[in-house]
Structures are given as structure tokens and as C-alpha cells.
Amino acid sequence: MHYFAYMNHFHRWLGVSSVVSLALLASNYAFGWSNETNPLVPFFSIFTMFSAVLFVKFWERKVEYLGVEFNLNIDETSRAPYRRGFYGETRASPITGEKEIYYPGWKRALKQVASWTASIIFLLFGLFVQLCSINLQGYMNTMAQPALEIDFFDDFSDEGALFDANGPYGMVPVVLHVVVVLILNVTYKVMAETLTEWENYRTVAEANASLTQKRVGFEFVNNFCFLFYIAFYRFDLPMLTAELQSLFWMDQSRRLAMESVVPYLQVYSSAAMAKIWKQIKKLTKFIAGKTVSFKLTASSGPHPKHTARDPKPTSPKKNTKPLESAGSPQLIPTTTNCDSQLIEADNFDDYLEMTMQFGYVTLFASAFPLASVFALFCGLIEVRSDLFKKCFIQRRTIDRSSQHIHLWTGVLKTFAFMSVVTNTLLFTFTSGHTRKIIAWWQSDAMLDAETYADEKLTVTVAFIAEHTFLLLVYFLYWRIRSVPKKVEEEKMRRRYNRVKAKVQQLNQSRAK
């Protein structure tokens, strides 16, 4: 429920952002501008950072509406149940006096330190792999970064070498980069789940919080560290745009293949194999002569060993099987296709991918303004594939709590506030729009705009702009209520009715 509500909310925001980005693209074509020279790009970045914060805030309000509508954890006072697999020693609860399972906090703290140490070591290994990929793509050289250059990989990107950017295999390092990132993410997924299970959390909410911190932190560094290096160390906007587009399209292609094509092939192949197996069983029965009845006839009359009596009339059998279209697998769920035979549904990876996509759209808005357009297009396809999986592949799920969605809301909020810093620095330093404005203001001549800007004044303007935008965004986020007034009144009304019912029940028991 929460996932599809979030996708609907996310696509509406992408639709508004797409309209603004297409208008920015139209201005480029109309006036012959580019992202580096278009004076409207800073305003587009400001729009993105403010709209991202509003998107998160109104999603928080939507979650509260859903909680009241479907009665998810409204006025929940009972303690959360134990997580499956939780172990410990039995003791008397200091609160209720009843027996409970207890695991010492200092043991879990030691395990957390060991888990995060292992995660950091694996993350450093991932950064080393990223560094090798950067060298393989030719982004390092002796003049620029001698400390980060690896000659063995950097030689493959030299002019005329195997992976020359202008050669036929220039895109191979980018594809390898995406594949390596995917392998690292899948490997760390298993590692993070194992470490979280080993930490032995009492409730599912605590375990999900720990797993979310590990997975989001690793995938954020693994997906965006290279982009941060290009944007704020190399200050190369064309390189940032090219690399961001490559990573975005590779990631979207992988997701569409895994989320749309593979589930359909899985269902189609299973249905086709069922039909083939059914035909094999019929053929086996025909050969054995158990279910096939036939009558021998000849042109000259009946065979001597058989009489010419008419066969016994039989009543036609009723067709109790569901209709199947010719040449297509049966995809209509039947009684045999019960939930116990389907895959257990888990939206964790879906939320994680949507969060990373939110980062692609918001963190570097001026480098790739059309990211929202393509994200909307791919998202609409993915929603249909998710509905297909819910109907034919995964088990039905019942949302009894909204705690898990608050974790992802916190991650989105972090990305939204981070986009304020990244977009401000992007159009002040990397793209050079602020330098050109300062140079024009100081020299009163646009011809000297690119060379006359004062670097100290540029840093001052960037510092003031970044803090100003952060204060405005934080004030906007704080000023809008996270819990709508109607929802708060409904919660208070339900709490009042619950207390009133308990008081009446207590009075009736005393009267007896």
C-alpha cells in the first residue's frame, strides 16, 4: 500500500519537475544556450531544491493520512512483538513484572562496532574498485592527480589505446563501472543482512533501521562518490553531465530489465512449462492405453473378432477448466496458485532504488535537467511491472505498521537537504554562473566575464547563498505541519473513544 502510494506521489512531483526541465530545454534551443551558459539554470536548481523539500514534507503528511485511513499504529500502546530469530536470557520485566526475553545492550554494542568496522572495510574496498574504474575511464593523469593515478589502468585510456574515449570501445569502462557497482551492492546486501541478523535486535523496526543505515550508506557512497569527485574536485561540468547521464541510463536499463522483463519471463516460462508437462502426461497415458478409447473400422465391414454393435452413448463431460487463449500462457490465478507457493514480497530493494533515483534527480539538477523526465517515463513502466509481480509472483502483504516508511522518509529528507548544498555549490563553483555575474558586475563588460571574477568574492557569495537557502528551506519545512490538523483531531477523537470505552467497561465491572 505504502509503496504504490509513494510511487503515485513521486510521479506527480516528477511531472511538475519535468514541465520545468522541458521549459529549460526549450530556452536552450530558442536562444542557442547550453547548461553552462543558460542564465536560467541557477533558478532551475533553486526550484529543484525547494520542490524536493516540499515533496518530502507532503509525503510525510500523506503517510499520516494513510495511517488514519487504514488504522496503522493509531494510539498503539502495547510493546512491539519479538522479531523472529531474537534470542537471549529470560528475566522478569522491570515494567510489567512478566517474563520476557532479554539481550544485554553491551553485547549488541560490541557487535555493532564489529559490524560497522566490517562495513567500512568493505566500503574502502569498493572505493578502491571505483578508483580503478576512474583510471580505466581516463579521468586521472599525472599532471592532475599523481597520487590517485594507477598506471596499469590509466594506460588503457590513452589516445589510441583499447579504451580510448573516441574509440569503438570507449563506453566499455562505463558499462564495467555499472556492472562492478551492481556486484558490490549485491554482495554487500548479503553481508549487511547477515550482520544485522547477528546483531540480534529485539524488534523488526530496530533491525530494519540498522539494515537501512548500512545499505543506504554503502550504496550512496558507491553510486555518488565519483560524481562528487568530478563536481567538487575537478569542477568539470561537461564531464559531470556525461558521467551522470551514463550512470543514470545504465541504472535505469538494469532496473527495467530486472523489474519488468525478468518477472514476465518468469511467469511466462513457468506457465509454458506447465502446459508442456501437461501434454507429456497426456502422451504418456495415450501410449500406456489407459485413458484413450478408440474403434477400429475397415472399409469392408467390421473385424471378425469384434461385433458391429453401436458404441455405448456417453454424456459429454463438463468443461471445468478455465479458458485459455491459444498460443499464450494461462496467467489467471487459480486455486492451485495460492500464496504459499509464491515468493515472499519484500519492498526494501524497491524503496532503496527509488531513493537512489531521487538522488540522481535532485543532487545534480543543473548537470542533468532532463533526469526527471526520463525518471518519470521509466517509473511508469516500473509501476506496471510491480503490479504484475504483486498479482502473479509475490505473496499478498498486509501493512500493519507505518514504522518502516518513516525510515525511508528520513532518508529522503536527508537527500533533500543535501541537494540544497550540492546544487548551490554546483551553480556557484562548477558551472561558473556566479563567477560570470560577479565579473560582469565588477568590470561592466561581458567580454571579460570569464577571467575577471574575484575568487574570494565568489567563495563569499557561495557561502552566503548556501546558508541562506538552507535557512529558507529549513524554515519552510518547519512551518508546514507534518501531521495535518484533521488527522490530529481524528487521532485525538479515537484516543478519547478508546479511553471512554475502557472507563465504561471498568464501571460496569465494578457495578457487578
N, C-alpha and C positions, 0 to 999 in steps of 0.2 A: 504493500500500500504506500509506504513512505517513499519507496524508490520511484514509482511511477508519478507520484505527486511531485517529487523533486525534479524529475525529468520534464514534466509539464511546466513547472516554474522556471527551470533553467532554459528551456526553449523559448519561452516568452521573453526572457531577458536577452537571449541571443538574437531574437527577431528585432528588438529595438536597436541593439548594437549593430546588427547587420545593416539596417537602414542608414545609420550614421556613417558606417565604414564605406558603404556604396556611394554615399554623397561625397565623401572624401576622395574616393577614386574618381568620381565624375569631375571633381575640381582639378585633379591631376591631368586628365585628358583635355579638359576645356582650356586650361592655361599653360599646358606643357610643363607642369611641375613634376617633381618626384617627392618621395618621402623625406629626402634630405633638404629640399628647397621649398616645400609647401609650407606656408606660414600658418596653415590651419592644423597642422599635425600636433603642436602643443595643446591646442584646445581639444582635439580628439583624445589625447592622453588624459587630460583633466576630466573629460566626460567619462572615460573608462574607469578611472579610479573612484569617482563618486558613484557611478552606477553600480560598480562591483560591491561597494559597501551597502548601498540600498538593496541590492539583490540579496545579500546575506541577511540583512535586518528583516526584510519582508518574508524571507524564508523562515526565520525564527517565529514570526507571527503565524505563518501558515502551519508550522508544526504544532503550535498551541491550539489552533483551530481543530486540527486533526485529532489531537489528544482529547479534546472535549467531545467531538463528534463521535468518536469510536471508543470513548471511555478508557483511555490508555493511561494507567497510573494516576488516576484522579484521586487525590486525597489518600494516597497509599501510605498506610502507617505500619503495616507488617514488614518484618525484616525480609530481605530478599532470600530466596531459597539457595541451597548449596549448589555450586557448579558440579557438573558430572566429572568425576575424577578427583575431586578435592579430598584430601586425606589429612589426618592429624590425630591428636590425642583428645580423648573425651574428658570434659570438665563440666562443672556447674556454671551456668551463665551468671555473670555478676549482675545482670539486669533483671532477668526473669527467674533465675534460680533453677531453670530446667537444664537438662543435659544437652550439650552441644559439642560439635567438633571444633577444636581449636588448633591453630598452627601458629607457632611463635613468630612475631614480627621480625625479630633479629635474624632468624634463619632465611626468611624471604628477602630481607635486605641484602644479605650476603649473596644470595642467588641473583638478585637484581644487578649487583655490582659485577658479578661474573658474566651475566648475560649482556650487559651493555659493553663490557670490555671485549667480548667476542664479537659483538656487532660492530664496534669501532674498528677492530682489526680487519673484519671482512669489508667494511666500508673503505678503509685505506687501500686494501687490495683492489676494490672497484675503482678507486681514484687512479691507481697506477695503470689499470687497464684503460681508463679514459685517457690518461696521458699518452699511452702508446697509440691510441686511436687518433689523438690530436696530431701527433707526429706523423702518423701514416697519411693524414689528410694534408700535410704540408703547412700547418699553421705555426710551426716552430722553425726558427732559423738561428744561426749562430749570432747574428747581429742583434736580434731582438731578445731572445730568451736562451742564452747559452746554458743556464742551469737546468732548464726543463727540456732541453733537446736530447733526444735519443737517436744517435746517428744511424743505427741499423734500420729503424722505421722511417726516419726522415729522408733517407736516400731514395726510398721508393716513390716519393712525391716530387723529386727533382724534375726539371724540364727534360722531356724525352724518356723518363723512366716509366715503369709499369703503371703506376697510379698517378700519372700527370693529370692535373685538373682539366686540361684541354684535350686529353687523350680519350680513347674509346672506353677506357676503364676508370674514368675519373670519379664515377659515382659508386664504385665498389667499396671504397673505405667508408662511405656514409652508410651503405647497407650493412657492412660488417659492424659498424658502430651500433646500429639499432639492434642487430642480432645479439651482439655481446651484452648490451644493456638488458635485453629481454632475458637472456640466460642468467645474468646476475640477479635480476629481480625474481625469477622463478626459484633460483637456488636459495636466495635469502628468504623467500616466502616460507619454504620448508623449515629453514633454520629458525626463523622468528616464531613460527608456530610451536616448534619443539621447545625452544627456550621459554616461551610463555607458559606452556604446559608444565615445564619443570619448575617454574617459579611458584606454582601451586596457589593460585588465587582462590579465594572463597566463593566469589560470585562471578557470574558471567559478565557483568558490567565491568568489574575490575580487570578481568582477563582481556576483554575487548579493548579497554583503554590502553593497556600495556602493549597489546599487539598493534593497535593503530599507531601509537607513537613510534614503534620500531619500523613498521612498514612505510609509513608516510615519510619519516625522516630519511630512510635509506633511498627510497625512490625519488624524493625531491633532490637529493644530492646527486644521485645517479643520472637524473634526467636534465637538471638545470645547471649543474656546476660549470659545464663547458660554455653554456650561454652566458653565464655571469662573467666568466673569464674574458670572452670576446667583447661583451658590452662595457665592462667597467675596468678592464685592464688594458685591452688592446684599443678600446674606443673606436671600433671599426663597425659602423652601422651596416654597410653593404654585406660584410661577412656575417654579421649577426642575422640579417634578413635571410640570407641564403641558407645558413645553417638551421635557423628556426623553421623555415619552410620545409627543409629536408626532413628534420626530425618529426615535425608535425605530420607530414604526409605519410612517412613510414609508420608512425604510430597509429594513425587512423586506418591505414591499409591493413595493418596487423589486427587491429580490433575488429574491423568489419569482416575480415576473414574468419577470425576465431569466434565472433559473436553471431554472425549471420550465415556464412556458408557452411561451417562445420556442423552447427546444430541441425540444419536442414538435411545435410548429407547423412548425419547420424540417424535421423528418423527415417529418411527415405531408404537407406541401406537396410535398416532393421526390418522395415515393412516388406521390402523386396525379398529379403532372405526368408521371411516368414511365408511368403507366397511360394517361393521356390521349394521350401521344405514341405509345404502342403502338397504340391504337385508330386514331389518324390514319394510321399506317403501314399498317394493315390496310385502311382505307378507300381509301387511295391505290392499293394493289395490286388491290383489287376494281375500282376504276374503270379501271385500266390493263388489266385482264383477264389478269394474269399468273399468278395463283395460284388463281383461282376457276373451278371446272368446274361446269357446270350442264347440265340436259337439258330440252329443250323438249317439252312434251306438249300434246295437244289432246284434246278430248272425242270427235272423230270418228275419231281414229286418228293415225298418225304423219304427219309432214310429208313432202311428196313428195321433198324433197331429202335426207332422212335415212332410214336403214334402221331397222327395228324390232328390231334385234338388242339383246340384253341387254347392259348395260354390263359391262366387264371387272371382275370382282371384285377388290377391293383389300383388303389386310390392314390392319386398324386400326393407327394409329400409337400408339406407346407414349407415354404422358404422362410426359415427363421434367422438367416444370416443377414447382416447389414449389407445394403447395396454398395458396390464398389464400382468406381468408374474404370473403364477399360484403359489399360496401359498406365495406371497411376496407383501408388500405394495407398492402402487404407489408413488414413490419418485420423479418423473419427475415434475418440477414446471409447473403449468398451469396458465391460466389467472386468475383463482379464488385465486390462491396462490400469491397474489400481495404483494408488500412491506408494504402496510398499515396494513396487517394482521400479519406481522412478528414482532419479538422482535427488539427493537432498539439496534443497535450494540454499544458496549462500550468496548474498549480495555484497559481501565485503569487497571482492575484487571489482565489482561494478562501481561501487562508491569510490574506490581508490582511483579507478580510471577516470571517472567524471571529475574528481578533484584535480588530477593532473591536467586534464583538459581545461579546466577553469584557470589553472596556472598558465598554460600556453596562451590563452586568450587575453589575460589581464596583465601579466607581469611585464611583457614587452609589446605593449599595444601599438606603439608608433613604428616598430620594426616590421610588424605583420598585421596591418589593419584588417585584412580580409579573413583573419583566423576565425572570427565569429561567424562569418557567412558559411565557411566550409564546415565548421563545427556544428552548425545548425543542420546542414544537409546530412552529414554523417550521423548526427544524433537521431534524426527522424527515422533513418534506416535501422539504427540500433534498437530503438524502442519497439519497432515491429518484430525484430528478431527476439527481443526479450519476451514479448508476449507469446511468441511461438514456443520459446523454451518453457514458459510457465504452463502452457497448455499441453505439451506433448513430452517434455523431457524431465522437468523438475517437479518435485512434490509441491503441493499447496502449502503455503505458510500462513500462520495467523499471528498478527502483530499484537502481542500482549503488553508491550512496553515501548516507550519512545526514548529510552535512555541511549540506545545505540545511535540514533540520528543526531543527538546532541553532540556526540563526539565528532562527527563529520561537520556539523555546523561550526564547531570551534576551529577545525582545520580550514574551512572556507573563510572564516573571519580572519585567520592569520594570513592567508593568501591575499585577501582584500586589502588589509592594512599594509602588507608588504608591497603590493602594487603601487601604493602611493609613493613609496621611496624609490622604487625602481623606475617608474615612469617619469618622475621628476628628474632624477639623475640622467635618464636617457635623453630627454629633450633639452637638458641644460649642458651636459658634457658631450655625450656620444654623438648626437646629431648636429650639434653646433648651432641650434636655433638661437639660444640665449647669447652666444658669442656674437652672432650677426646683429642682433638687436642692440647689444652694448656697443659694438663697433660703429654701427650707424649713428647711434646717439652721441658717441664721443667725436666722431670725425665728420658727421654730417655728409658723408659720401658713401654710397653703397658699393663703390668700386673697391674701397679699402676695407670692406666689412669683414673679410675672412682673415685679415692679417693684423688688424689694429686693435682687436679686443684685448682688454686687460684681464689676464688670467686671475689675478687676485680678486678683481671685481666680479668675475664670473663665479668663482667659488663662493663669494659672499652672497650673490644673488641666488645661487643654488641652495645654499644653506637656509636662507630666509624663506625661499619658496617651499622647500621641503617641510620645514617646521610649520609654516602657515597652513599648507594643505593637510598635514597631519592633524593639526588642531581643529580645522574646519570639519574634517571627516569624522574625527572622534566626537565633536560636538553634535554633528548630525546623527551619528549612531546612538549617542547617549540620549538625545532629545526625543527620538521616536521610541515609543513603548514597545518592548519585546513581547509583552503579554497584552493583547487588546483588552479594552475595558469590558466589552461584552463577555469575553472569555473569563476574565477575572470575576465578574459578577456571577457567571454560571458556576464557577468553582466554589465561590462562597455560598451560593444557594444550595448546591449539592452537599457541602460540608454541614450546613445548617440542618438540612433534612436528615442527614445521617445521624448527627448528634441528637436531634429531636426524636428520631426513631429509637435510639438507644435509651434515652431518658424515659420514653413511654414504656418500653419493654421492662426497664428496671422498676418503674412504678407498679406495673401490673404484677411483676413477680413479688414485690413487697406486699401488695394487696392480698395476694393469695396466702 
